[in-house]
Amino acid sequence: MDETAAPPSPRGRLLPASVVVAAFLVALLALLAASWWRDRRFGEGFDIVRWERETVAGRWLFLAGAPLRNDPPEDEALRRYFALSPSDPEALRLENRVERIIEGRIDSTLAGLGIHVGPPLPGTVFPFVDIELASSPRVLVESPRARIERVRADLLRPDLGGARAAEIEARAERERPDRRAIVVPSGGVATYPAIVSDQGGYVGALETAAHEWVHHYLTFYPLGRSYFIRRESEAINETVADLIGEEIAASVLARWGDPTEAAPPPASATPAVTTAGGQAGRDAALRALRLEVDALLAAGKVEEAEARMERVRLDFVAQGMPVRVLNQAFFAWYGTYAARPDSVDPLGGQLREIRARSGDLPGFVREVRGVASRADVEALLARMRAGG
């Protein structure tokens, strides 16, 4: 849509069901094909086509074998699975069972809230909640040196070590000297079924599964359809998915509780940079650094900005916070999630205010699914403020 055109209705418009389903399937296939082609650039790309093939086959084998298994009760399965390393043989046996439990609880919560596309389906919602607990791909992110903007994000194999990640970053920067690169972990990917990291515990899996389902849901509305059309809509989509996903997960926990509360974290789990010790101080330091770097880049002082980021990174390392790379691409990636406590993007506060003024979660979903740009978000918020 042209930036000068009138913003869409905040509630969005639902397309005819047949058109929507066909568009959803075509979009998924196109995304898979594009990602498969693009992610092979370094020979370390995440093979989505192969992953989809193996995942679908495993799903049908699990369903076919259901009558022959003696699966444990839901809470017991969750407790046992999340107390183990994902590579433990028992965890592998429980994985499909745990996936179905998480899907079922999110599905039931969504149905109760009335959040779904089209009329309610008997016993489920659409899009169907479908996840795969797995090692989530890493992502190669690139940003121009002269400004902070995510201009490329390629999925990479999840098993890449730090040394290999550094090689890929260096290669990307040699190819494009005007860019900075970083390889980061991801918590999940909105493939179908959605990839949900098996490293974040039960609550993390719930939040990620709900987050990725929101992306599937938004595909049917202007906000989701704008994701790959307008770069600015990436941050809106991701922030909305964060806010809604967290609330859905909280509703699941309020209804069923957390049977894993007393379980220790898996032995193989490696804390992400974003959960390092001294979080509050680190968040404040990153917010201040981002503002400083933005000002330096705006003044054309690229080398000075990069030197400043490296000094702060070394300070973090000295304090026991393992930040491997801190550059424009780092901020371009994490800045997409505007509700994060280290974000300086006003979008996060704007969407939180829209949520507060929406009354309930279904109302918030109806309001934000129709936006497609930051101007739309601002117009929606202004309308809500004017309405009292």
Backbone hydrogen bonds, N-H to C=O, Kabsch-Sander energy under -0.5 kcal/mol:
donor,donor_aa,acceptor,acceptor_aa,energy
5,A,2,D,-1.5
12,G,9,S,-1.9
15,L,13,R,-0.5
20,V,16,P,-2.5
21,V,17,A,-2.7
22,A,18,S,-2.1
23,A,19,V,-2.7
24,F,20,V,-2.5
25,L,21,V,-2.3
26,V,22,A,-2.6
27,A,23,A,-2.7
28,L,24,F,-2.2
29,L,25,L,-2.4
30,A,26,V,-2.7
31,L,27,A,-2.5
32,L,28,L,-2.5
33,A,29,L,-2.5
34,A,30,A,-2.7
35,S,31,L,-2.7
36,W,32,L,-2.6
37,W,33,A,-2.2
38,R,34,A,-2.6
39,D,35,S,-2.9
40,R,37,W,-0.7
41,R,38,R,-1.5
43,G,40,R,-0.8
46,F,155,L,-1.4
47,D,45,G,-0.6
48,I,46,F,-1.4
51,W,47,D,-2.3
52,E,48,I,-3.1
53,R,49,V,-2.3
54,E,50,R,-2.5
55,T,51,W,-2.5
56,V,52,E,-2.7
57,A,53,R,-1.9
58,G,54,E,-2.2
59,R,55,T,-2.2
60,W,56,V,-2.0
61,L,57,A,-2.0
62,F,58,G,-2.1
63,L,59,R,-2.3
64,A,60,W,-2.5
65,G,61,L,-1.7
66,A,63,L,-1.1
68,L,65,G,-1.3
69,R,65,G,-0.6
69,R,66,A,-1.3
77,A,73,P,-2.6
78,L,74,E,-2.5
79,R,75,D,-2.6
80,R,76,E,-2.6
81,Y,77,A,-2.6
82,F,78,L,-2.3
83,A,79,R,-0.6
83,A,80,R,-0.6
84,L,81,Y,-1.4
88,D,85,S,-2.1
92,L,88,D,-2.3
93,R,89,P,-1.7
94,L,90,E,-1.8
95,E,91,A,-1.4
98,V,94,L,-2.6
99,E,95,E,-2.4
100,R,96,N,-2.1
101,I,97,R,-1.8
102,I,98,V,-2.5
103,E,99,E,-2.5
104,G,100,R,-2.5
105,R,101,I,-2.4
106,I,102,I,-2.2
107,D,103,E,-2.8
108,S,104,G,-2.5
109,T,105,R,-1.8
110,L,106,I,-2.8
111,A,107,D,-2.6
112,G,108,S,-2.1
113,L,109,T,-1.8
114,G,110,L,-1.3
115,I,110,L,-2.1
116,H,114,G,-0.8
117,V,126,F,-3.4
121,L,124,T,-0.9
124,T,121,L,-1.6
130,D,128,F,-0.6
132,E,194,A,-2.5
134,A,196,V,-2.3
136,S,134,A,-0.6
138,R,156,L,-1.3
139,V,184,V,-2.8
140,L,154,D,-3.1
141,V,139,V,-0.7
141,V,182,I,-3.1
142,E,152,R,-2.2
143,S,180,R,-2.4
145,R,178,D,-2.8
149,E,147,R,-0.8
151,V,142,E,-2.2
151,V,149,E,-1.1
152,R,142,E,-1.1
154,D,140,L,-2.5
156,L,138,R,-3.4
157,R,44,E,-2.6
160,L,157,R,-0.9
165,A,161,G,-2.4
166,A,162,G,-2.3
167,E,163,A,-1.8
168,I,164,R,-2.2
169,E,165,A,-2.4
170,A,166,A,-2.5
171,R,167,E,-2.4
172,A,168,I,-2.4
173,E,169,E,-2.1
174,R,170,A,-1.9
175,E,171,R,-2.2
176,R,172,A,-1.9
179,R,176,R,-2.2
180,R,143,S,-2.8
182,I,141,V,-2.0
184,V,139,V,-2.6
184,V,182,I,-0.6
186,S,137,P,-0.6
189,V,195,I,-1.8
191,T,189,V,-1.5
194,A,130,D,-2.8
195,I,189,V,-2.1
196,V,132,E,-2.5
196,V,194,A,-0.5
197,S,187,G,-2.8
198,D,134,A,-1.3
200,G,197,S,-0.5
204,G,200,G,-0.9
205,A,201,G,-2.3
206,L,202,Y,-2.5
207,E,203,V,-2.5
208,T,204,G,-2.5
209,A,205,A,-2.8
210,A,206,L,-2.5
211,H,207,E,-2.4
212,E,208,T,-2.8
213,W,209,A,-1.9
214,V,210,A,-2.0
215,H,211,H,-1.4
216,H,212,E,-1.8
217,Y,213,W,-2.9
218,L,214,V,-2.9
219,T,215,H,-1.0
219,T,216,H,-0.6
220,F,217,Y,-1.7
221,Y,218,L,-2.2
223,L,369,R,-2.2
224,G,218,L,-1.1
225,R,218,L,-0.6
225,R,221,Y,-2.4
226,S,222,P,-1.4
227,Y,224,G,-1.4
229,I,226,S,-1.3
230,R,226,S,-2.5
231,R,229,I,-0.5
233,S,230,R,-1.0
234,E,231,R,-1.4
235,A,231,R,-0.5
236,I,232,E,-0.9
237,N,233,S,-2.9
238,E,234,E,-2.7
239,T,235,A,-2.3
240,V,236,I,-2.6
241,A,237,N,-2.6
242,D,238,E,-2.1
243,L,239,T,-2.5
244,I,240,V,-2.8
245,G,241,A,-2.5
246,E,242,D,-2.4
247,E,243,L,-1.5
248,I,244,I,-2.6
249,A,245,G,-2.5
250,A,246,E,-2.2
251,S,247,E,-2.1
252,V,248,I,-2.2
253,L,249,A,-2.4
254,A,250,A,-2.2
255,R,251,S,-1.6
256,W,252,V,-2.9
257,G,253,L,-2.0
261,E,258,D,-1.5
263,A,260,T,-2.2
269,A,266,P,-1.4
275,T,272,A,-2.0
276,A,273,V,-1.5
282,R,278,G,-2.4
283,D,279,Q,-2.9
284,A,280,A,-2.1
285,A,281,G,-2.2
286,L,282,R,-2.6
287,R,283,D,-2.4
288,A,284,A,-2.3
289,L,285,A,-2.5
290,R,286,L,-2.7
291,L,287,R,-2.0
292,E,288,A,-2.1
293,V,289,L,-3.1
294,D,290,R,-2.7
295,A,291,L,-1.8
296,L,292,E,-2.2
297,L,293,V,-2.9
298,A,294,D,-2.3
299,A,295,A,-1.3
300,G,297,L,-1.8
301,K,296,L,-2.7
302,V,300,G,-1.3
305,A,301,K,-2.1
306,E,302,V,-2.4
307,A,303,E,-2.4
308,R,304,E,-2.1
309,M,305,A,-2.2
310,E,306,E,-2.0
311,R,307,A,-2.0
312,V,308,R,-2.1
313,R,309,M,-2.4
314,L,310,E,-2.3
315,D,311,R,-1.8
316,F,312,V,-2.4
317,V,313,R,-2.4
318,A,314,L,-2.3
319,Q,315,D,-1.3
319,Q,316,F,-0.5
320,G,317,V,-1.8
321,M,316,F,-2.8
323,V,321,M,-1.9
324,R,322,P,-0.8
331,F,327,N,-1.7
332,A,328,Q,-2.2
333,W,329,A,-2.2
334,Y,330,F,-2.4
335,G,331,F,-2.0
336,T,333,W,-1.3
337,Y,334,Y,-1.3
338,A,336,T,-1.1
340,R,337,Y,-1.8
343,S,340,R,-1.7
348,G,345,D,-1.3
349,G,345,D,-0.5
350,Q,346,P,-2.3
351,L,347,L,-2.7
352,R,348,G,-2.1
353,E,349,G,-2.1
354,I,350,Q,-2.2
355,R,351,L,-2.4
356,A,352,R,-2.3
357,R,353,E,-2.2
358,S,354,I,-0.9
358,S,355,R,-0.8
359,G,356,A,-0.6
360,D,358,S,-1.6
364,F,360,D,-2.0
365,V,361,L,-2.5
366,R,362,P,-2.3
367,E,363,G,-1.9
368,V,364,F,-2.6
369,R,365,V,-1.9
370,G,10,P,-1.3
370,G,367,E,-0.7
371,V,368,V,-1.5
377,V,373,S,-1.8
378,E,374,R,-2.6
379,A,375,A,-2.4
380,L,376,D,-2.6
381,L,377,V,-2.5
382,A,378,E,-2.4
383,R,379,A,-2.3
384,M,380,L,-2.3
385,R,381,L,-2.5
386,A,382,A,-2.4
387,G,383,R,-1.6
388,G,385,R,-1.1
